[in-house]
Amino acid sequence: MNEFPLGAHHEPHILRFPQPAIAPPAEVKAVAPEAEAPSRAVLVFSPRPGARQLLADDVRKRGMQVCETDSPDAMLFHLSRQEFCCCIIDDADSVSRIQEVNAAIRSHSKAAQVICIVGEDSRWGRETVPSFECDVIERPYSASRFGAALMNALRRGELVRENEKLRRQLLNRNLMDLVGSTPAMQSLRESIRIAADDDRTVLVRGEPGSGTTLIAEGLHRCSRRAGKAFLRIDCSLHSVETLELQLFGDGTADGFPGYLKMGEGGSILLDNVDTVALPFQKRLAQLLEQRAAAVLHGTQDGPNIRFLAATHGDLNRLAMEGRFRDDLLQHLSGITLQSPPLRVRTNDIPLLVEHFISQISLKEGRPPRQITADALRVLEAHPWPGNVRELQNVVERCCTVDVTESITPEDLRPWLHNDSIEDGAECVGMTLAEMERKLIESTFARCNGNREKTAQILQIGLRTLSGKLREYGYPPRGGPGSNIKRPVVVTFGGERKAA
């Protein structure tokens, strides 16, 4: 993050280096981290004890806490353990691994500012521009010069902290659909924040119903492409020919232009990318290779579109079996985000239920229902093979079927059977008509024979439902036993009669 250009110095750029694992050196005199206020703690480095003591005393006179160290290794250690408002580096010309020090500052203390003190005859800061952002003070310097630099560093640090706070608030607003406060969700949001600043292809992996599409949409909203189009292609619904048409258009002046033109400057999500047919995988790999080369070299040779991909399958296994191209997998896996299943973040269930109930209340224009503690415990004990989507369906069905004030365990249990139609285990070998009948009859039974609620859940007309039930042998609506199926007798003439 570029903060502020400093005075007459050239505006530097920041180089990032991985931080090595460092053990705490013995020769360190420091204030305990828990005793320091993060915004008033200053890290002072100098290999010379006298100069280090003078700097530390000057900082303390200004009402700030001081952590002193005499080696770059110790600096890295302290930067990894606590937050500082400023890092003062004395005798900067002789400091080794200065880039790692700055990388550690940016990694662990994003708001920390750097002040470098150099010799009078040093070219560093004049002819040699620092490769990281800092304020350079030449010896000899006055107390007022040092004090002004320190105060400026504090003000810049406060602005950086405020900017980071606003940035995170905006991020959370853009990711409102990703409900949850568990460590798994916090880690996912941080990964999205980091990936949003990159422009490489992102692969979102996760189980069905875990929200892979929502993650891709949130990533687009958090990126600099948020003002442009976000287009989704469900690859499982398209053949090679229709995928070609969807991406590249029909090639005519007045025909369909294709998503590559429609999404200029935005993002395209290739959902269920594992279902792309092998003949089209080569074309897709070439397109992503062209785009990757353009991003790497900063050219406009490829389409100005960021590609996102989502999958519920194991692409590595598919590649080993020869059903997915290795080069396509390599281009898709530039950045990978993993959507956590609901069973590993059950503590998010109360927040998710509240979110879904609020959505239903807003949609239907009635006060939100409450959910009892016992009902929440029932939900938390369920394995949720369908993840968040299954939980949403259960909550919606409970709110649709019953309009009482509270949701109880008795309201939930009819919808939590593990052998439900969503699992599909009992549907293998069924015809479409048989599956339709199973769905209608099971929903009708769970609604206790209420046709209006059944039709509302199935999103079909009441007359259509009544016709289907009559076909299945149920009595006419309103008559005795109208919610009980009558046995059907088939005569030798083929006529269906109720017994």
N, C-alpha and C positions, 0 to 999 in steps of 0.2 A: 504494500500500500504506500503510495507516495503521500507524504504528509505536507511538508512545507519546504520550498527552496529557501536557503539560508543566505541572507545578505548578498554580498557580491560574489559568493562562491558559485561555481558552476553547479547546475542541478544534477545530482548524482543519480545513478541507478543502483538498485539493490540486487545483490547476488545471494542466492540461497544455497547453503551447504548443509548436508546432514550433520546432526550433532552426535559426536561420539559418546559412548558411555564412559563416564568419568567418575572415579572414586573421589571422595572429599579429601583434599590435601591437608596435611597436618598443620602447615604454617598459615593458618587463616584466623584472623580475628574478626568476628562478625557478631552482629546483634541477632538474637533469636528471631526467626521469621514471625512467630506469632505475636511478638512484642511490637512490630512495626506496622504502621498504617501504610498500605500499598502505595497510596498516592504521595507519600512524603518520605519514602525510603530511597536512598542514593547509594549506588555501588561505586566504590572508589578503587581503581587499580593503579599501582605504581610499583615498579621493581625496587625503588629506592625508599627505604624506611622514612627518612626525613621528609622528603617531598610528599609521601603518602600521608604522613601525620599532619603536615600543614594543610593539605587539601581537606582531610577529614575534619580538622578543627574549624576550618572556614565554613564547611557545610553545616556543622553542628551549630555554629553561631547564628545561622539563619533559621534555626528551629526545625531541622530535619534529622531523621535517623540516618546512620551511616553503617554500611557494611564494607570493611576493608579487606583487600586481598593483594597478593604480590605475584600472582602467576595467572597466565591465561586459562590454565586448567581449572583453577579455583573460580574464575569468572564464569566459566561454562557451568560449573556445578551450582553456583548460587543462582544463576539465571534460570536454571531448570527447576529450582526449588521455590522461588518466590518472585513476586512482582516488584519492579522498581520503577520510579518515575524518571530516573536519570542514571546513566552509566558514564562515569568520568574515567577516561583512559589517559594516563600520564605517560610520557615518553613513547608515543604511539609508533614512532619509527622502528622501535626494537621489538614491538609486540609480535609474537608469532601467532599464526592461525587467526589473524584478525577477522577473516571472513567468517569463520565458524562462530566467533563471538557475536558478530552482527546477526548471523542466522539464528543463533540461540535467542537473541533479544527479540527478533521478529517472531520466533516460534513460541516463546514462553511469555514474553512481556510485550505485547504488541504496542502498548502506548509508551514504552520506555524510549527516551531520547538519548543521544550520544553526544558527549563533548570530548574532543580529542585535544590534548595539549602537546605541542611539538616544539622543537628547538628553533631558535631564531634563524639559523641557516638551513632549515629543512626545506626541501622542495615539496614535501607532502602537504597537500592543501593548496599549493600554488601551481606548480607545473604538473605535479601528479595529483589528479583529481581522485578523492576517495571513492571507492566503488560502493559505498553505502552512505546513507544519509546521516550527516553529522555536522556539528559546529566546531570549527578549528580555531584554537586559541594559540598564538605564538608567544614564546617567551622573549623578553620579560613582559608580563602583563600586569595590569593594575587590579586592585581589589574590585573597583567598580566594573571593569571589563568582565571579570569572572562572575561577579554577582548578576550582571545583566544577562550573561549567557545562561546562568543557572535558572533565573526567573523565566527567561524565554522558553527554556526547555520544559519547565513546569507547565506553562500556559499551553504550549503545543501538545504536551501529553494529555492535558485535560480535554482539549479539543478532539484529540484522537480517540479518547475514551468515549466522549459524547457521540462522536461519529460512529464508533463501533456499536454503541448502544442503540442508536437509531437504525443502523444497518440490521441488527438482529431483530428489532421490532418489525421492520419491513419484511425480513425473512420469515418470521413467525406468521405474519399476516398472509404472505404468499403461500404458506404451507398449512393453512387452517384446516384443510381437509385431512391432513395427516395427524389425526387426534392421538394423543398419548404423551405421557410424561416419564415413562420407564427409561432406564439407561439405553435400551435397544433403540427406542425412538429418538432420544437425544443424540445418540451417535449417528443415526440415519440423517437427521436434520443437519448436523455438522458436516457430514459427507456430502450432502446436497449443496451446502453453502460453498464448499471447496470446489466441487465439480462445476458449479454454476459459473465460476470465474474462468474455467477452462473452455476450450472450444472443440475438444476432441469428441469422438463418438463415445456414447455412454451406453452400457448394457445394464439393464435392470433385471435382476433375477428374483424369483419368488414363487411360492406355491400359488395355485389358483385361489382367487378371492383375497389375496393378501395386499392388494393395492398397488400393483406394479404400474398400472396406467396413471394412477393418482401421483405416484412418485415422478413419473416422466413429465406430467403436466406441471407439478410444482417446480421441478428443475427448470423448465422453460420459463416460468413466471419469475424465477429468481435470477435469471441470466439477463445479459444486456439485450437479448433478442425478445424480451417480454412484450414489447410493443408490436411485434410482427406476428405472423400467423403460426399457429400450432396445428399441424395436420396429422391425423392418425390413419394408418392403413392396417387393417386386420389381415395379415397375410394368410390366415387359415381360411379365409373366405374367397380367395382369389386363385385362379389358375395362372400359369406362366403368361398367357396372353393378356389377361385382365390386369395383372401386376405391371406388365410392361405399359399398358395403356394408362394405368393409374399414375405411374411415376413420370413417364415421358410424354404422355398425351398421344393424340392420334396423328400428329404431324401436319394437320391442315390448318389453314389460316383462321377459319371460323369454328373449328371443332374444339374438343376438350383440350386445354393447354397442358394438363399434367401437373402433378403436385410440385415438381421441381421448379416450375415457373410460378405457380400460385403461392408457393411458400418462400419466395425470395426474401432472404434476410431473417427467416424464422427457423422453425424446427419441424422435423418430420419424425414421427414415431412409427417404427416398424414393429407392430405388436404381433406376438406369436411368431417371431422370426424363425423359430425352429421348424415351422411348417412350410417354409419356402422350398419349392421344388428344386432339385439339383440343377436342372438346366438354367434356371434363373439365378442361382447362387453365384455363378461365375460373373454374370453381368453386374450383379450387386457388389461383388468384391472389387471389380474394376472401378465402379463408381466411388466406393468408399476409399479406394487407394488414391484416386485422383483428388478427392476431397482432402485426404490426410496430407498429401504432398503440398497442396495449396496452403493448408494451415501451417505446415512446417516452414515453408519458404516465404510465407506472407504474401502470396500472389493471389490473383483472382482467376486462376486457370480452372478451378473446379467450381461447382455451384455454391453460392453463398447461402448455404443451409447447414444447420447442425443436425446430424442424424442421431436419433435415439432408438434403441431397440429394447424390446421386452420379451422375456421367455419364461415359461413355467417348466421347461425341460432342461436336461443336462446336456449342454452343447458339447462339452468335452467327450462325453460318452458317445454322442452321435457322430462326432468327428472320428473317433477311434473305430466306429462301426462302418465308416465310409458313407454316412448319410448326411454329413455336413462338411463343407470345404474348410480345410485348415486355414487358408488365406483369409476367408471371410470371417472365421472365428477370431483370427488375429486382429483384424481391423475393427471388429465389434468390441473387443475386450480392452480398448484403450483405457477406459475407466469403467469400473464395475460397481454397481450399488446392489446391496442385498436387502430385500424386503423381509422383515422378520415375521414369522407366522404368529398367529394370535396365541397359540399355546405357550409361547415363551414370554409373553407379555400380558398375562392375565390380569395384572394390576391395572391395566388400561381399560378393562371392560367397563367399570362404572363411568368413566369419561366418555367412552364410545356410546354407551346406552343413553346417557344424557344428551349427547350430540344428536343421535338419531331421533330421540323423542322430540327434541326442539325442532328438528327439521320437519317432522310429521305435524307437529302443532302449528308451525308456520304455514305449511302447505294446506292444512285442513281448516285453519282459522278457528281453532278451539284451544282452551287452556292445556298446557302440557300435563301428561299423566305422571304420577309418581311411581317409583318402583320400590318394593319393600326390600329390607336387608336380606330376608330369606330368599327372595327371588334372585338377588345379586349373587348369593352364594351358590345357587343352582347354576347360574350362568358361568360362574368361575370354575365350577367343577366339570363342566362339559368339555370334551376334547376338541371341539371345533375343527373338524376336518375341512370344512369350507371356509375357515378363517373369518375375516371381518365381514365379508359378503354374507356369509351364513348368519352371523350375529345380526346384521342389519335386516335380513329377511325375517328372522324370528321376531325382532322388535316391531317391525312394520305389521306383521300378521297379528300380533297381540293387540296392537293399537287399533287395527282395523276391525277385528272381530269383536272386541270388547271395548266399551267406552266408559267403563267404571273408572273411579278416581285413581286406583292403584293397580299396578301389575303384581300379581302374586305368583308363587311357584305353580299353582294349579293352572294359571293362564299360560305358563311357559311350557310345561311338560308335554302337551300334545304336539308341540312343534320341535321337540328335541330328540325325537326318535332317531337312532343311528341308522335305521333301515329306511329312511325317508327316500322319496323319489329322487332327491338330488344326488344321493350316493350312486345310483345307477346299477347297483349289484343285482337287483331283482328284475331289471329291465332288459337284461341280456337275452336275446332271442325273441323278445316281444315285437309284435307289429306296432305300427304307429297308432292304429286305432285302439289296441290293447293298452298302450302306454297312456293314451288320452283318457281312457276309461278309468284306469288306476288312479290317475291324478285327480280327476273329478270326484270319484267316489271317496278317496281318502280325505280330500279337502272338505267335502260335504259332511263326512262323519265328524271331522274335527270341529266343524261349525255347528254341531248338534242339530243338523237338519235345517239350518237357517239358509234359505236360498239367496236372500239379498246379500248376506255376508259372503257366501260362497262365490257368487257372481262377481262381487267386488274384488275379492282376492284373486280370482282367476282372470279378472279383467275381460269378462265376456258379458254379453247381454243376458238379462234375466230370462227372456223367452228362449234364447239359445240354450241356456242351462236347463230350463224345464223340458225342452225337447230332448236333450241328451238323457236326462234322468228318466223320462218316459220311455225312451228307447232301451234303457237298462232295466226296466221293469219296476220303477218306482211309481206309487199312486200319484194321481193329480195333486197339484198344490192345494193345501188347505184341508184335504180330506183326512179321515182317521188313518194314522200310520203313514203319513205322506213322507216321513223321513226314514221309512223302513222299506227296503227293497222286497218286492214280491217275487216269489219263484216263477220262472217262465217255463211253460210247457210247450213243446213243439210237436204239433200233430203230424200225422203222416202226409197231410197235404202241404206241409211246410208253413202253416199259419201259426204265428206266435200268439199264444193266449196266456193270460195270467191265471194261475191256479186259484 
